[in-house]
Amino acid sequence: MDAESSGQRLDNFLLRQLKGVPKTHVYRIIRSGEVRVNKGRASADTRVAEGDQVRLPPVRVSEKVALKAGHPAPAREFPLLLEDEHLIAIDKPSGVAVHGGSGVSFGVIEQLRQARPQAKFLELVHRLDRETSGILLVAKKRSALNQLQDQFRERATGKTYLALVQGTWPAANKVIDLPLHKYLLPDGERRVRVTTPDDPDGMRSVTLVKVRAHLAPRPLQGLPAMTLLEVTIKTGRTHQIRVHLASQGHPIAGDDKYGDFDLNKRLPRQGLKRMFLHAWRLQFNHPASGERVTLHAELPPELADFIAPNAFGNSPCPPTDHAALT
């Protein structure tokens, strides 16, 4: 284990080292105890340190991935919200994975590395679902990565999303405190469901919800009433917002995993061809100065246009905000 890898979570370290190995397989060998750190079992969130010995079972890269190995990700820059010598904050578009794996040959981080070959260090601080747009942080130094990930883990960040859900959300429903349970489908794809407090595999998950606007139904287009929500997550569980909102009977418009599939068929004809979930605001302490940073990412045009005043007769769109230091 070299100094450059010191401080990484074991899962992140392996995913970087085992390029081309399916993500589900990496987590499977960790859970089964086949991965050893200094001859002992380790969990996915174990932090590796310089000098550690990491032992792996034999792993095989699929032929399809091996054939692609000689074709690196295309170089791409993304809209910048903030950049300094410690970090990059980008506005990730929908439809782009944050990293390669699970059937995706490359993502944001691989494209950024290709676009910035002179960069000695570029690592994802956190993740967004492929379908989700909005603020994504990338660290340019190991110290910044560790400091920022500590903030995410200790819930010292403020993460607020904009979500359009089916139906009229009751204003009194402001807190969803329901544990979540992750599981895999037969094809290896991950899913999440609400579970009971006594589930030993359930993870406590807390979501705060604020109504931003109630949107009128459009019966001629076959669209029901909808509600634009500000959703702040106090825990960062996989698919947390999507599952929590759907569990209340108000799935996110366009969600192909937990949404209303009949409604989803009608949405593209009305201009919404993706899931309406956007990482709108992020607050954190700067890893070097300690100064509190607040970033905003405007709704992308395909979402803003769908809830435009001429579509609903009101103006639910968020104000135009830019990245700001506060």
Buried (B, 14 or more C-beta within 10 A) or exposed (E): BEEEBBBBBBBBBBBEEBEBBBBBBBBEBBEEEBBBBEEEEBEBEBBBBEEBEBEBEEBEBEEEBEEBEEEEBEEEEBEEBBEEEBBBBBBBBBEBBBBBBBEBBBBBBBBBBBBBEEEEBBBBBBBBBBBBBBBBBBBBBBBBBBBBBEBBEEEEBBBBBBBBBBBBBEEEEEEBEBBBBBEEEEEEEBBBBBBEEEEEEBBEBBBBBEBBBBBEBBEEEBBBBBBBBBBBBBBBBBBBBBBBBBBBEBBBBBBEBBBBEEBBEBBEEEEBEBBBBBBBBBBBBBBBEEEEBBBBBBBBEBBBBBBBEEBBEEEBBBEEEEBEEE
